[in-house]
């Protein structure tokens, strides 16, 4: 018969450890996406009409591909590039911290 401590130790060794800051960033990212979608929906309802602009960042490995269309595409592409650079920097910082631990 194994003790509860031995079973708990095996469970911890088999599981994947996720740091609290990573989990917080994950939840924050989902929350920002939901808030962004809500803002877009509210803007579409109250300020319907006019021109539409859009932009997207696609990451293939560490390389971002930025695409934009519409009258404000330059601003959207610039904002997307800034977000892409910040995300790469954040990834490198988090990776460096994980290696030290």
Secondary structure, DSSP 4 states (H G I P E B T S, - for coil): ---HHHHHHHHHHHSPP--HHHHHHHHHHHHHHHHHHHHHHHHHHHS-SS---EEEEEEETTEEEEEEESTTHHHHHHHHHHHHHHHHHHHHHHHHHHHH-
